[in-house]
């Protein structure tokens, strides 16, 4: 199953659908709430967990669907730009080792190549060893992402040109 997921990610990368690299990934919020506060007590472990939660995100089609893959989690999200503002609404499902464990929703702002956002996640403590969705947690999430596609500001869209004599 993991091999199929890796082949899918490789295919998406080859198709040029790479969207962004989430340096602080939304995920289920566990790193932000449970691990990051322990940095002073165990910097090596926290740094390794910080690297494990980094997530690469690929766009799939033109309808706002994205797939994310990192060592600690995977995601399928729907993203939509909110009006003319540089804000994005993101809603999606989260998985750990390809086991669905929850959902998240967040709002992110973009400036150039960077996106910063915050949201909330609802996630279960389910694992492949114990696939039970009985214990749930609600946690805040944060995202800090860099996108090579957005290194320059998007050019303004010019209004359509009307031929002379057209009302």
N, C-alpha and C positions, 0 to 999 in steps of 0.2 A: 504494500500500500504506500509506504514512504517512497519507494522507487518510482511509482506512478506520479506522485506529487512532485518529485524532483524533475522528472521528465517534463511534466506540464510547466513547471517554472522555467526550465531551460528553453522550452519552446516559446514561451511568452517573451523571454529575454531576447531570443533570436528574432522575434517578430518586431522588435523595437518598441514594445509596450511598456518599458520601464518607466514608471511614473515618479517615484521618490524613494528616498531612504529615510526611514523614521529612526532617528537617533535615540529619541525617547518615544517608545511606541505606546499607543493607547492600550492595547491588550485588555487584560482584566483588571488593571490597576494594582495588582499585587506588588510589583516592583516598587512603585511609587510609595505605597502605603506601608508595606512590610519590610522591604529590603533596604531602600535608600536611607531610612533613618539609622540603620546599623552600620553605616560607612565608617564612623570613627572606631567602633569596636572591632570590626573585621573588614578592613579595606580591601584585601585581596579577594575574598569571596564576593563582596559587594561589587567590585569591579568586574569580576567574571560574570556575575548575574546581569550586570548592566550591558555587557557585550552580548549576552544570550538573548536579551529582549529587543535588540536592534532588529528592525523588520524592513525588508525590501518589498516594495509595493509595485504591482504591474496593473495597468489599465486593460480592461477587456471590452472591446467594442467602444461605441460612442455614446452609450447610455449611462455612463457614470459608475459602472461596475468595476471594482478593483479586487485583486487578490493579493494578500500579503503573506510573506513567509519569513519566519525567524526561527532560531533554535528553540525558543521557549513557547512560541505561539504562532498560530496561523489565523488569517482573517479573510472574510468575504464581506465587502462593504459596498454600499450604494452611496455615492457622493453627488451633491448638487450645489452649484454656486447659488448664492442668495442675491438675486437682483444684480445691480451694478456694483455693489460693494465687494471688497476683496474677502468676503466671508464664504465658508463652505460648511454645509451641513453633512455630517457623515453618520450613517446608521449601518450596523452590521452584526454579523455573528462571529464569535471567537471560538477557537479550538486549541487544544493542547495535544501534541502528537497525533493530530488529525481527528481527535475525539471532540465533538461539539460540546462546549461547556458553558456558553452564555452569549450575551448580546451586549452591545454598547451603542451609545449615541454621543456625539460630540459636535462642537462648533469650533472651527479653526479660522484664523485670519492669515492672509498671505501678504508678504511684502517681498517682491523680487523672487529669489530662489528659495526663500524660507517660509515655512508655515509653523505657526504656534497655535495650539488649541487646548481645550479642556472639555471634559464631559463626565459621563457616569457609565459604569459597567455593572451588569448583573451577571455573576458567574457562579457556577456550581463547583464543588470540590471533587467532582467525578474524575476518576482515572481509569486507565485500561485494566488495572488490577481490581478496582472496585467501581464499575460503571453504574453508580447510583447518583441520581440527581435529586438528593434529598436535603443537602446542606447548601445554602445559597449565601452569597455575600454581595452587598452593594458597596462599591468603592468609587472614589473619584479617579478620573484618568487625566492624563496630560499627553500631549504630542508635541515634539519638536522634530521637524522634518526638513530635508533639503532636497530640492528637485532640480536636476540638470536641465529640464525642459523649461523652467521658468527663470533662467538666469537674467533675462532682460524683461522689462515691462512689456506687456502685450500691446501691440500697436492699436490705436483707436480704429474702429471700423468706420469707413467712410460711408455716407449715405449713398443710395443708388443714384446713378446719373440718369436723368430724364432727357429724352430727345426734345429738341426745340419744338415749340408749338403744342406740347403735351400739357394738359391742365394740371 
